[in-house]
């Protein structure tokens, strides 16, 4: 499918490298190390309320011992998912939140301190990370969120966003596959969604449908003229029990992903004129064995849990009586 670039070269413009995380990392070092330098006084009222509630026992114990509250944490605002507002990062800086005496006496060794990341959503604040070490913001993304590289004095490891929180060692595997085992059977092999990167070889009718989608839904939409085709991956699945298969297109760049999920489109009619029969929001879309009159259910992981999308003949929608699990 690399020839797509030839078809689109005349009107696609390159995207500039993002600077979303520039405000929370040390400029010039190039490693993306998160530098938490803000004190509680510099937090806005919503952030201050969050911190006061989340770490209430820590502040109470500090007050009992006569330790200033500002001695416990420092903070940073890091845009990790290209969606406002930026996430709040809290980093421990006292012996209560850092491991090893070396953190306070040996300049040759980095401290291993607690790290917490909070995201503000329409439902309130959500903690998306709790770990320890020294964190760096990576240039790569997973589910629309910047990967984080964490070091604890040994080999660094990568934390990736798995749909609700940051997790270790997700790799190329679906981090939510086992969550669907109890919901009608997770589609495996030919029963699941076969995913392709935009430039992978794929069936001709699927490629044609993607080109139609890119022109009609993306290039024709306001504010997305500069979005390149590598901002998507294309899935193919048998959803309605009849040939041809349906296509599922998922946005995988910050243009289409935020705290609530990534944008997904379901296309039918691949043997003729394609049409969009669903616009879904969520991470890690999967096909279930259950379904409605229009075909198999699709299940997306969201911060609230698993959400079921059902097609009863008029396109995919969130059905009544099937809330997020």
Order of alpha helices (4+ residues) and beta strands (2+ residues): alpha-alpha-alpha-beta-beta-beta-alpha-beta-beta-beta-beta-beta-beta-alpha-beta-beta-beta-beta-beta-beta-beta-beta
